Amino acid sequence: MDDRGTTTLDSSRVNTSPADLTTRPPGITTAASVMPKFMAIVGGLLWLLMASPTVVESDAYRYATAILSMIALYYYLKAPVKPRTDWIGWLCMGWAAYVMVRFAIIYWLTSQHDIGASDWLYAFTFFFPILGVGFLLYEELMEKIVAAYFAMVLIMLVATQHLREVFAGETIRPLIMNNQIHGAVACGMIVIFTLFWLLHYLTEKSSDRRIARFAYIVSPFIFALCFIAIYGAKSKGVWLALGITMPLLALVTLTYLRMKSGIIAIVAVAVLLIAGIYGVRHNLDKTAGPTVSAALSMVESVTGSHDLGGVMTTTIGSSDTPVSMDERLQLWSNSWEVFSSAPIFGWGNQWLERWAETRYSHVQYTLLHNGYLEILVRFGLFGAAVMSLMLGVFLRAAWLARKAGIIPRAVWHAYVLCLVFFSLTLLSNSNNRLAIGEGLAFTSSAFACWCHMRLKGEYLAAAKPVRQEAVVGA
């Protein structure tokens, strides 16, 4: 309280309890509440473009990220009361600075001016904090933006469906993607998002009933088209990732529904899936059978000899190993060789120079088909530790926001289980180097930074709030 008997927002933040975090402090006028309608529409479209890599593989999300960041920065600089940049924001921007400075030094000092392969993408963490401000700016519109996203998803799934080809046993490329693996990963993520979007409106009766009715109608169609597309894409890595994730989805779903109805629903879905799998079992065996056999043979050999390197060499040289598995093993062998020669800090954008000296350097790809090896060869254990710290901080922020009642539990479950699924797909493909991975990094990190701001009771105010606490004198 100042000399005039008033309290500003900064002092009202002190000792804010979790229960108070879901309500707006008295007297505050947020930047969103005075935003022109045109700017609100533009922002909504930009958020949809940021999520667009799940339906269209293009660079549109990058332009949307840049424009949305500038809008958020404009309102941030203009606001008299704004979130303070703390150690999490500095961590994100500090890592980006490290990546870019190291990139520039290696580029300058190497005779070939090495630029690596998409190495500068790892500096995108610079945008995470300001995108969190962007989320803060548009938080009141997010429910409608999310509904619009699912409308976009359904339209794209219907427009790009390949039902005839799928049921004829052909491999299809879901949505508008560069290959079928990317499309299958996108459909897997959409399934998870849709499940918890639907569960939210089934269990939260205080939510917008118009959007709830929309969710009831479109969700079954999204589920069906996504599962058909995942089967048709014939991505073994996605099948495995979804096979591990689905039991977790089933267990979490039980917590939303009454035990009896939940079990009935899960059993019904399981029966349908099992019947579908049985109906296409010959096609599944043709697609995944040789890879499964070769993988099991590798496991048996490693268990018996304890020589992973020798077993990999033998498997690569075997004519029984499927081509896709053979190439992945060569890539992983090369990657481990590069990482092992600089395990602490990696090779930075010089890694391709070292790649040329590896045993299987003749392999035609430099996309390593393993998202974790992509990080290790460039930044070593240090980079992996920093990125793990960021992820841990983001997960903690979302979890605490769930406990404080800032976000619905369905949002928390969608967030964490989507990350689980995506992390599993990284075992067999470098999805973190693709548009779908970048888009997920931007949106999920923006959401986590927003959770962190809201936990601290921070807002983006259009005017400095002043609240009369007491009237002194008579």
N, C-alpha and C positions, 0 to 999 in steps of 0.2 A: 504494500500500500504506500502511495506517495503522499506528499504534503497536502494534496487536494482530496484525500480520502478515496482515491481510485486505485484499481488494480489492473495492471496490464496483463496480456496473455503470458508473457515470459514468466512472471511470478506465479500465475495460476497453474503453470505446468508442474510446479514443485509438488511432490508427494501425490501425484495423480494415481489413483488406484485403477487396477485393470477393469473394474466394472464401469469406470467413467470414460474409458477409452473409446467406447462405441458411440458416444454421444458428442455432439459438437459443443465446445465451450461456449457459455453464454456471451452474447454480444459480438460474436465473430461473423464477419462477412467473407466467405471464401471467394477466391478468384473465380472458381467455377460458377458461382451464383450470379456473377455479373458478366460472364463471358457472352459475347454476341452469339446468337443462334447459328450464324454461318460458321463461326469458329468451332462451335460444338459439333456441327455436322462434319466439318473437315477433320477434326480430331478423331471422331468415330470411324471415319473412312480410313484414316491412317493406321489406327489400331487393327482394323480388319486386314489391311495390307501387311502389317507386321505378322499377322497370323496366317497369311496366304501361302507360305511355303508348304503347309499341310495339304493344299489342294492344287497349287500351281508352282512348279519349280522355276523361279525366275529371280531376278535381282530387285524386284519391286519393293521387297521388305527393307532393303538397304536404304533406298531413297526415302521410304516412309520413316525409317528410324532417324535419318538425318533431319528431315523436316519436323518430325515430332519433337526431337531434341531441341531444335531451335525455338519452337513454340514454347516448350517447357522452360527453356532458359530465359526467354523474354518475360514470361509471367513470374519466374523466380526472381529475376533482377528487379522487376517492377514492384514486387510485393514488399510491404513494410515489415511483415512478419512472415518468416519463411523457415523451413527446416534447416538445421545446422549440419554441416558436413562433419561427420565423426570418423572414427578410425575405419569403419567399414567402407565408407566412400573413398577415403584416402587409400585404402588397400586396393580397391578396384582401379583407381586412377594411377596409383603407384606401379602396379603390375603392368598396366598399359604403357607407362613411360619406360619401364625396364625393357619391355619387348621392343619398343620402337628405337630406343637408344642403342640397344644391342644389335638390332637389325642394321642400323645406320653405320655402326662401327665395323661390323663384318663386311658390309657392302663396300665401305671405303677402303678397308685394308686388304681385301682379297683381290688378286689380279684379275679374276673373271667377274668381279663385282657380283658375288653370289646373292641371289634373291630367294633361294629355296623354292618352295611350292606352297603358296597360300600362307606363308608364315606370319604375315602381318595381320591375319585374321584374329590372332590371339591377343591383339591389342584392343579388340572391341569392348573389353571390360571397361574401358574409359567411359562408355555411354551408359553403363548400368545405373549409376546414381541419378543422372539427369532424367533417365527414362522412368525411374521411380517417382520423380517429381511429376513427370507426365502422367503417370498412373494416378497420382494424387490429384492432379488437375481434372482428370476425367472420371474419377471414381464414382460419381453420382450417375454416370451414364453407362457404367460397365455392364449392368444386367441386360440392358437393351443391346449393347454392342455384342455381348456373348450370344444373345438370341439371334442377332443378325448373322453372326459367324456360323451358327448351325444351319440357318437358312441357306447360306452360301455353300456350306458343305453338302447339303442334300441336293441342291441344284447341280453342283459339279459332279456328284456321284451318279446322278440320273443321266446327265448329259454325256458322261464318259463311260457308261456301263458297257460291258462286253459279255453279256450273258450267254449269247450263242457260242462264242469262242470258248468261254470257260467250261460250259457243259460239253463241249466237243473235245475237251482235254488239252486245249492249246494254252500256251503261256501268254498272259496279257500284262499290259502296263497300266495299272490303276491311275485314275485321275490324269493330270497333265504333268508327268514326271519324265526325267531323262532316262530312267530305266525302271524295271519292275520292282527292284529291291526298295528304292526310294518310295515308290507308291505303297508298297506293303507296310513299310515303317509308318508312313503317314496314316494309313487306315488303322493300324494298331493303336496309335495315339488317339485317333478320333473315337475309336470304340471306348477307350477309357474315359475321355472327356464326356462323351454322350451318356455313359452309364451314370456318372455322378451328377451330371446336369439333370437327368431324369429323376434320380433318387432324391435330389434336393427338393424338387417340386412335388414329389410324392409324399414327402415327410414334413416339409415346412409349409404349413397351411397359411401362414401369414405372408407368404411370398405373392408376387404379382400373378393373379389367377389367369390373366390373358396369356402371359408367357407360359404359365403352367400347362394350359390346354394345348398350346403350340408344341411344347415339349412332349406331351403325351402322344400327339399325332405323328410327329416327325421321327422320334427316336427309334421306333421299331424298323422303319425303312432304312435309317442310317445304319443300324446294327446289321441288318440283312445284307445290304449292299457292300458294307465293309468286309464282312466275313467272306462273302463270295469273291470279292476282289483279292483278299489275302490268300485265299486258296488258289485263285487263278494266277497270281503273281509267282507262285512256286518258289518263294524265298525261304530256304531252309533255316536261315538265321532268325528270321522273323517268326517262323513257326515255333522254333525253340523258345525264343524270348516270350512269345505269347503263351506258350504252353506252361512256362514257369509262372508267368504273371497271373493267368486266369484263376488258379486256385486261391491266390491272394485276393483277387477281386471278389470271388465267391464268399470268402470268409468275411471280408469287410461289408459286403452287401447284406449279410445276415444281421449285422448290427443296426441296419436301418429298418428292417422289416420284422414283423412278429415272427417268432421262431417257426411256427407251423407254415405260414404263408411264404416265408423266406425259403424254407427248405423245399417246399413245393415248386416255387419259381426256379430255384437253382437246379433241382432235379429235372424239371421240364426242359430247361436250356441245355443241360448236360445230355439228356436223351436225344435232343435234336442234333447236337454236335456229334455225338457218337454215331447216330444214324447216318449223318452226312459223311463222316469220316469212313464209315463202313462202305457206304455207297461208292466212294471214290478211292477205295483202298489200293486198287491196282495202280492207279495213277500216282498215288502217294509213294507206293513202293518203288515205282519206276523213277520218280524224282529224287527221293531221299534215300532209298535203299543202299545204293553203292557208297554214298558218303557215310551213312551210319555204319556200314560194314567195315569200311576203311578206318573210321574213327575208333571203333571197338577193337580192331586189330592193333591200332597204335597203343591204346590203353593197356591191352594185354602185354604187349612187348615192353612198354615202359615199366610196368609192374614187375615183369620178370627180370629185366636187365638193369633197370635204374639208370639207363643212358638215354635221356631225352634227345640229345643231339644226334646220336647214332640212329635212333628210331626215326627221327624226322628225315634224315638223309635217305634211309632205306625206303620210307613211304614215298618220298618225292621221286625216287628212282623207280618205283613200282608201276607197272603198266595197269595194275588194278585200281590205282588211285584216280578218282574222277578229276577231270581237268581243272574245274573250279577249286577243288580242295588242294590239288597239287600247286596251283599258282599262289593260293593263299599261304601255304606252308613255305614256299620260297620267299614270299614277301615278309612273312613273320621271322624267318631265319635271318634274312638280310637286316631287318629292323633290329633284332636282338643283337646282332653283330655290331651295328652302328651304335646302339645304346651302350653296349658293354665297353666300348672304347672311350666313352665320355659319360659315365653314369651319373655324375653329380649335377652338372649344368647343361648337358646335352651339347649338340653341335650348332644350335641356332639355325640361321639360314645358310649355313655351310654344309648341312647334312647331306645334300645331294653329291657333293664332292667326295665325301667318305663313302656314300652309297656305291659309287662307281668301282670301289675296291672290294665289294662284298662278293661272296661265293656265287650268288645267283643274280648278279647285276644285269644279266641279259633279260630278265623278266620284264615284260613290256609296260608294267604299271609302276607308278610311284605313289599312288593312293594305297596306303598300307593295309587297308581292309581290317583295321583294328584301331579304334579310337584312342585307346590307352597308349599304344605304341607310337601313335602320331605325336602325343605329348612328350613321351620319354625321349624319342630321338632328337627332338628340338630343344627341350628344356630340362631334361634329366629328372632326377628325383626332387630337386629343388622346385622345379616348375610344377611337378605333380603334387607336391606338398602344398604349394601356394593355392593351386586350383582346388585341392581338396578342402583347404581351410575356407575358401570362399563358399564352396558348396555347403559345407557344414554350417557356416554362419547363416546362409540363406534358408536352409532347412529349419534351423533353430528359430529364425524370425517367423517363419510361417507357422511353426508349431506353437510358439508363444502367442501369436495372433489368434490361432484357433482356441487356445485355452482362455484367452482374454475375451472371447466372444466377438472379435473384430471381423473374423471371416467365418462363414458356415463350415461345418465339419466336412461337407461334401467337397468344398473347394480345397481343403487341406488334403483329403484323400486323393482327389484328382491330381493335385500337384505332386505328391510324393510317389504315387503309383505310376504316374506317367514317367517320372524320372527313373524309377526302377526299371520299367520296360525299356526306356531308351538306353539306359546303361547296359542292359543285356544285349541290345542290338549292336552296341559298340564292340562286342567281342568278335564279331565276324564282318563288320563293315565300318568304314570311317565316316559315320553319319555326322560327327561333329564338324567335319570339314565341308558339309553340304549345306544347302540353303535351309533344309529342314532343321539341322542342328543349330545353325546360327539363329534362325528365327526362334527356336525354343529357348536358346540362351538369352536372347534379348527380352522376350516376354516373361519368362519365368524369373529372371533376375530383377526385372523392373517390378514385378509383383512382390518379390521378397524384400526389395528395398522399400517399397511402399508399406509393407507390413512393419518393417523396422521403424519407419517414420511414425506410423500410427501408434505403435507401442509406446513411443516417447511422447505421444500426445501432440504431435506437430501437424500443422496445417499450412496451407498457402493462402494467406489472407489478402483481400483486396484493399482493406483499410485496417489501420491499427486499432484493435478493439479496446474500448475503455468501459469499465463496468463500475457503476457507483455502488460502493460497499455500505456506506453509512452516511447519514446526514448529520453533521455536527452543529449544534447551536439551535436556538429557538427564535 
